[in-house]
Structures are given as structure tokens and as C-alpha cells.
Amino acid sequence: MLKQDNPKTLLFSNNNTLFGEQQIKFIIKGQVVFVFNNLDNYKPCQFNLYNENKNDGLKIEFKLDGVNVSRLMTSNELIDKNNKQGLSSYKDVYYWFSLDSQNQRLYAGIGETRIENIVYEYKFPIKDSNEELYHENKVFLESIQSIQIYKISSSLKPLRLLRDPITFKIPLIVKNTNFLTMEDIASSKYLPKSNLSYISQILYDCISGDKFTLNTDDFPNFSKAIEYSIATEGCWCNKKLKAKSNEFNKDKPNIKETYLRITLAENNGESPGIPYVMEIWPIGHYSPIHSHADADAIIRVLHGSIHVNLYPFLCGEKDGLPPFAEADFQKDDITWISPTINQTHKLINLKENKDTCITIQCYIYNKNNKIHYDYFDYIGETGKIEQYEPDSDMDFIDFKNKMRDEWNKRPISLFDKIKESIYDFIPFIN
């Protein structure tokens, strides 16, 4: 069966009723992204895209050595000379095919549905080179409106249908209207907040305000206090990080693969764990490669900077996959996660950085998510996909009071006491 996820997406159920001779309608004629698994990655799979009368369309084959596409009426092959990759031997892999009639492009890819993961690309002749052929191809592509999966491809498992085709590289940093220029939009440098899903826009508004800051008037040394607690034997952060050193590997403690989770409010059942989490990343610390329970999320850097590796999917093998992209986010940068984009990553506070990185993460399930999978899956030491239940190391208010108490009780020289007193009276000096 198909089920409606949002106006841009159709999800497939987990049963096999689609296998065989059933036709799957596009959301909009002439444009689609079809996402699927191949349960046997050594067995080629095939599906056809048809027009209304099923007398023309495209035949798509994913094979071990590449992706083959041909027009059904003429049998003409639409060849990408650079295409050398089709099916993958990696575990947990999934695939997609994108039809874009407006720009007359065909793409095929592996993992997340984005430009960076394309393995096959075909562009029909552009308008200026042959206007008659351009219009003929446009009519043909706009007529395509359904998918047919045949019994010979019994290992093909549909996952979802996306309304909009793959067209441009998706920006990672979100900006609000008042900070966007015409050049930003033209170059796709930033993602406008209004382009986020409705639920992600709500999350963005929750944590993007000018007053949503770490250092506040009542505790201007909050970030310094956290740094002090991390670096000082016997302080809470120092002890907690050591205690968590075997969190992701029970048999082989690794303090570098730790971070602190300070939670705001409570779990109301609408997110994996408590929806607001302040995460603390000491210099050189990192997360395992992990995914985010198909949740929407907004992440803002409150202090320092964080390096992110992005992966096409969560791969359950020891050597794993290389990242398809890397990015660095600085203080006040805001990035995003959706159920289909930016879901799998690894966070690293690079050892050459000077400061602890502190972020605020805000998660929530899409309103049509009926599963509410309450774990983040991650790649363990052996390459096996394991479950991590997002927990809390301490409530935010309690943590702030703890840091204030440790900061006020720290050994301090007379000179530093005088300097702090001056800063208390003349805040703008600091």
C-alpha cells in the first residue's frame, strides 16, 4: 500500500502487495524521485516509467556495473559515459531515480536523494541546440506519470515516492528572511527558513532568537565555567566524561568518543528523547556515525565550532562508507535534519580547535510518523548497527547551577578576583 506522508512524499508500506504487475502513480506528472531497496544487491533490478497509454516511457535497470536507461518506444539508450556504478555491495544501501521534465534531466543515485550522491546523469539536448527536439522531448517527459515493477525484479522493495525531482545542491546552513540576499538565493548558498518543513520551521523559531544564548546576564561566564569543569579533575564535567567512556563500546572505553547531553524540559512523546538537548563537545571529542530516528531537527552552534561528516546512509559494516560531504559550523550557524536529508552524520570537535563546542539540538517526529522509534542507530566498533537511547546527563537548570557553583568555588588569584570585579561593574570591557 501507499500512504500519504506530506504533499511532497508518498511512503510505501512494508508488505509485498506492490510486487508484480501493479502500477504506481506519480504525485505530479513528469516529475518524480522513486526511492527503493534491492534486497539482493547482486541481482539486477528493473522498473519502467510509463505515459498514460503505456505505449512509451523509460526502462531503468540497476546492474552491478552501472545504470542502464533506454526509451521504450525507440529502444534508444540514454547513456552516461561516466557511469560506472549501479548496485552496491554495502549493507543497508538504498537507491533512487529522479525524473525532471522541466530541466530535462535524469539522475540515479545511492543513499540520500541529493546531487552529491548521483551515480548516473543524463541531460536531454538543450533548447538552443535543437528547438524542435527540445519541445519533442519535453512533451515526452511531461507525459510520464507512473512506475511499473515486474515480477523479474522481485527483490526490488519500494520505499517512497518524492514529488519534486533532484535539481540543485541543498544548502546546509539555514538563514532567516532578514539575512538573505538575492545572491544567496541565486547561488543556493543558504537554505531559507521558509523552505524547511512546517515542523522544522517551528523548531527553528524555538532556538534561533537573539536571547537564546549560552552566556547570559545572570551568568556571563557560563561557557568558561564549562571549560573549567571539563579540564579540572574532580569537577562534574570531567568526571561525567570519564564515566561515559564506554557508552558506545562496552569492552573498549574511549573517552574521545563522548559528549555531554544537557536536556531542557521533558520528553512529551514527540521526539527521540527529550526534544531540547544542549550537547557539549570537548576538543578532540566526536560521536560515532549515527542516524536520527527519521526525526526532523534543527541544530544551532552556541559556542565554538563543530565539524560534520555526512553519509549517504547508515552502513552496517566495519570499514563503513566514506562521507559524501564535510562541513564546519561556527557560532550561531544553524543547520537542519529531515527524515530523508542529513539524517546520517558524525560530529567532531577538531583537535586543532581552541574551544569546547556547545550546540543546541531540537528534535521532533513528523506529524505523520506513527512509529516513534526512540533510538539513534549508530555504527559500533565492529561495524554492526547498534541502538543508542538518547538520554539526559543532567537537567539544564541543575547543570547551570552546578557550573555556577564550581566556578565560584574554584581557586582564584587575587589579580583574577580584582579583574572579575572590574568586569562585573564594567561589562563592556569583557
ZAMARGU-4260 file (C-alpha; in steps of 0.2 Angstrom, whole numbers, plus 5000, padded with zeros to 4 digits):
<rodrens>
0) 5000/5000/5000 | 5004/5018/4998 | 5002/5031/5012 | 5002/5050/5012 | 5017/5057/5022
5) 5015/5075/5016 | 5010/5084/5000 | 5028/5080/4993 | 5030/5062/4998 | 5022/5045/4997
10) 5028/5031/5008 | 5026/5013/5004 | 5021/5000/5017 | 5032/4986/5022 | 5021/4972/5014
15) 5024/4965/4997 | 5007/4970/4988 | 5017/4981/4976 | 5027/4967/4969 | 5021/4961/4952
20) 5011/4970/4939 | 5004/4984/4949 | 5006/5002/4943 | 5011/5016/4955 | 5005/5034/4950
25) 5017/5049/4952 | 5011/5063/4963 | 5014/5075/4948 | 5015/5070/4930 | 5033/5072/4923
30) 5042/5073/4939 | 5047/5061/4952 | 5060/5053/4963 | 5057/5035/4966 | 5067/5028/4981
35) 5069/5009/4983 | 5079/4995/4991 | 5086/4980/4981 | 5085/4965/4994 | 5098/4956/4984
40) 5112/4968/4979 | 5120/4955/4967 | 5104/4953/4957 | 5100/4967/4944 | 5083/4975/4946
45) 5072/4984/4933 | 5057/4995/4933 | 5048/5005/4919 | 5041/5023/4919 | 5026/5025/4908
50) 5015/5038/4900 | 4996/5036/4902 | 4993/5024/4887 | 5009/5014/4892 | 5015/5015/4874
55) 5031/5025/4879 | 5042/5029/4893 | 5058/5024/4901 | 5066/5007/4905 | 5078/5008/4920
60) 5090/4994/4925 | 5101/4994/4940 | 5115/4982/4937 | 5132/4978/4946 | 5142/4988/4934
65) 5130/5003/4931 | 5113/5010/4927 | 5105/5007/4910 | 5091/5019/4904 | 5083/5017/4887
70) 5067/5024/4879 | 5053/5011/4877 | 5046/5016/4860 | 5063/5018/4851 | 5074/5007/4862
75) 5087/5021/4861 | 5099/5021/4875 | 5102/5036/4886 | 5120/5034/4890 | 5130/5042/4904
80) 5148/5039/4898 | 5154/5042/4916 | 5143/5030/4924 | 5152/5015/4932 | 5142/5011/4947
85) 5125/5004/4949 | 5121/4991/4963 | 5132/4992/4978 | 5138/4978/4989 | 5136/4988/5005
90) 5123/4983/5018 | 5108/4993/5021 | 5110/5003/5005 | 5096/5010/4995 | 5094/5018/4978
95) 5084/5031/4969 | 5079/5038/4952 | 5074/5056/4948 | 5064/5062/4933 | 5064/5081/4929
100) 5054/5085/4914 | 5056/5104/4916 | 5075/5104/4915 | 5075/5088/4905 | 5087/5078/4917
105) 5088/5060/4923 | 5098/5056/4938 | 5101/5040/4948 | 5109/5039/4965 | 5113/5029/4980
110) 5108/5034/4998 | 5101/5051/5002 | 5092/5059/4987 | 5104/5073/4983 | 5116/5079/4970
115) 5131/5073/4979 | 5125/5055/4978 | 5122/5054/4959 | 5130/5039/4950 | 5120/5042/4934
120) 5116/5058/4924 | 5108/5061/4908 | 5103/5078/4900 | 5092/5079/4885 | 5098/5091/4871
125) 5096/5109/4877 | 5084/5121/4868 | 5096/5132/4859 | 5104/5117/4850 | 5088/5110/4843
130) 5072/5119/4847 | 5061/5106/4839 | 5069/5091/4848 | 5069/5101/4864 | 5050/5103/4863
135) 5048/5084/4857 | 5057/5078/4872 | 5048/5090/4884 | 5031/5083/4878 | 5038/5065/4880
140) 5045/5068/4898 | 5029/5078/4904 | 5018/5063/4899 | 5027/5051/4910 | 5016/5048/4926
145) 5018/5030/4933 | 5030/5016/4938 | 5029/4998/4934 | 5038/4985/4944 | 5039/4967/4936
150) 5040/4950/4944 | 5058/4948/4937 | 5063/4962/4950 | 5055/4953/4965 | 5070/4959/4976
155) 5065/4977/4972 | 5057/4985/4988 | 5049/5002/4985 | 5052/5014/5000 | 5045/5031/4995
160) 5040/5042/4981 | 5045/5061/4981 | 5035/5074/4972 | 5050/5085/4967 | 5065/5080/4957
165) 5083/5082/4961 | 5088/5099/4954 | 5101/5108/4965 | 5114/5106/4979 | 5105/5108/4995
170) 5112/5121/5007 | 5116/5115/5025 | 5115/5132/5034 | 5098/5140/5037 | 5095/5158/5036
175) 5080/5169/5041 | 5072/5181/5029 | 5081/5197/5035 | 5098/5189/5032 | 5096/5183/5014
180) 5102/5192/4999 | 5097/5189/4981 | 5115/5182/4978 | 5112/5169/4992 | 5096/5163/4983
185) 5104/5163/4966 | 5119/5153/4972 | 5110/5142/4984 | 5122/5147/4997 | 5109/5146/5011
190) 5093/5137/5014 | 5079/5150/5018 | 5070/5146/5034 | 5053/5146/5024 | 5060/5131/5014
195) 5060/5120/5029 | 5046/5109/5033 | 5032/5116/5043 | 5038/5106/5059 | 5056/5112/5056
200) 5051/5130/5055 | 5043/5128/5072 | 5059/5121/5079 | 5070/5135/5070 | 5059/5148/5079
205) 5061/5140/5095 | 5080/5141/5096 | 5085/5155/5083 | 5081/5170/5094 | 5094/5183/5099
210) 5091/5179/5118 | 5094/5160/5115 | 5112/5161/5121 | 5124/5152/5132 | 5132/5167/5142
215) 5118/5177/5150 | 5117/5192/5161 | 5115/5181/5176 | 5130/5170/5172 | 5141/5179/5159
220) 5155/5166/5162 | 5144/5150/5159 | 5155/5145/5144 | 5171/5147/5154 | 5164/5138/5169
225) 5160/5123/5157 | 5178/5123/5150 | 5184/5124/5168 | 5173/5109/5173 | 5180/5099/5159
230) 5198/5102/5162 | 5198/5101/5181 | 5200/5084/5190 | 5185/5081/5202 | 5173/5093/5193
235) 5157/5087/5186 | 5160/5088/5168 | 5177/5079/5170 | 5170/5065/5180 | 5155/5063/5169
240) 5165/5062/5153 | 5176/5048/5161 | 5161/5039/5167 | 5154/5039/5149 | 5170/5032/5140
245) 5162/5015/5137 | 5145/5022/5132 | 5147/5016/5113 | 5159/5002/5116 | 5156/4992/5132
250) 5173/4982/5130 | 5184/4996/5124 | 5182/5013/5133 | 5186/5028/5123 | 5184/5045/5131
255) 5186/5054/5115 | 5170/5046/5109 | 5160/5055/5122 | 5150/5071/5124 | 5138/5078/5137
260) 5119/5079/5134 | 5111/5093/5145 | 5092/5092/5142 | 5079/5106/5143 | 5061/5102/5148
265) 5054/5084/5147 | 5050/5071/5134 | 5032/5073/5129 | 5032/5058/5117 | 5035/5068/5101
270) 5054/5066/5099 | 5068/5053/5101 | 5072/5058/5119 | 5070/5075/5126 | 5067/5087/5112
275) 5079/5101/5118 | 5097/5095/5121 | 5112/5105/5124 | 5127/5095/5118 | 5145/5098/5125
280) 5159/5093/5114 | 5177/5095/5122 | 5191/5097/5110 | 5195/5081/5100 | 5179/5073/5105
285) 5167/5065/5092 | 5152/5055/5090 | 5150/5038/5081 | 5142/5038/5064 | 5124/5039/5068
290) 5106/5042/5061 | 5092/5052/5069 | 5076/5040/5070 | 5068/5049/5055 | 5065/5064/5065
295) 5066/5082/5060 | 5079/5093/5069 | 5087/5110/5070 | 5104/5112/5077 | 5112/5128/5082
300) 5130/5131/5087 | 5131/5141/5104 | 5149/5141/5107 | 5165/5136/5097 | 5163/5126/5081
305) 5159/5109/5075 | 5165/5098/5060 | 5152/5087/5052 | 5154/5072/5041 | 5138/5067/5031
310) 5135/5050/5025 | 5123/5043/5011 | 5115/5030/5023 | 5120/5021/5039 | 5130/5007/5033
315) 5132/4991/5045 | 5150/4986/5040 | 5166/4988/5049 | 5175/4999/5037 | 5159/5008/5033
320) 5157/5022/5020 | 5167/5037/5016 | 5157/5053/5019 | 5150/5061/5004 | 5152/5079/5011
325) 5160/5088/5026 | 5156/5105/5033 | 5161/5116/5048 | 5148/5126/5058 | 5153/5141/5068
330) 5145/5150/5082 | 5127/5155/5078 | 5126/5144/5062 | 5110/5134/5061 | 5109/5118/5051
335) 5094/5105/5049 | 5089/5087/5048 | 5074/5080/5039 | 5068/5062/5038 | 5076/5060/5021
340) 5091/5073/5021 | 5106/5075/5033 | 5100/5060/5043 | 5117/5051/5045 | 5132/5060/5051
345) 5147/5061/5063 | 5151/5076/5074 | 5169/5081/5078 | 5176/5095/5088 | 5193/5095/5079
350) 5208/5094/5089 | 5215/5110/5082 | 5201/5120/5088 | 5203/5131/5103 | 5186/5129/5112
355) 5174/5117/5118 | 5160/5116/5106 | 5142/5118/5113 | 5127/5115/5102 | 5108/5115/5105
360) 5099/5101/5096 | 5080/5102/5094 | 5071/5086/5088 | 5053/5081/5084 | 5044/5067/5074
365) 5035/5072/5059 | 5016/5073/5062 | 5013/5058/5051 | 5027/5047/5059 | 5017/5034/5068
370) 5032/5023/5073 | 5041/5035/5085 | 5057/5025/5085 | 5065/5031/5101 | 5083/5027/5097
375) 5098/5034/5087 | 5106/5020/5077 | 5125/5020/5076 | 5139/5011/5070 | 5148/5001/5083
380) 5167/4996/5084 | 5164/4980/5074 | 5153/4989/5061 | 5137/4982/5067 | 5122/4994/5068
385) 5118/4996/5087 | 5104/5006/5096 | 5108/5021/5107 | 5093/5028/5118 | 5095/5047/5119
390) 5096/5050/5137 | 5100/5065/5149 | 5116/5068/5159 | 5108/5082/5168 | 5094/5094/5168
395) 5099/5111/5161 | 5094/5122/5176 | 5103/5110/5188 | 5118/5110/5176 | 5119/5128/5176
400) 5118/5129/5195 | 5131/5116/5196 | 5143/5125/5184 | 5140/5142/5193 | 5144/5133/5210
405) 5160/5125/5203 | 5165/5142/5195 | 5163/5152/5211 | 5172/5139/5222 | 5187/5137/5210
410) 5204/5143/5216 | 5207/5160/5210 | 5222/5173/5212 | 5220/5190/5219 | 5223/5198/5202
415) 5209/5187/5194 | 5197/5192/5208 | 5201/5211/5205 | 5199/5208/5186 | 5182/5199/5188
420) 5176/5213/5200 | 5180/5226/5187 | 5172/5216/5173 | 5156/5214/5184 | 5155/5233/5186
425) 5160/5237/5168 | 5153/5223/5157 | 5158/5230/5140 | 5176/5228/5144 | 5175/5209/5144
</rodrens>
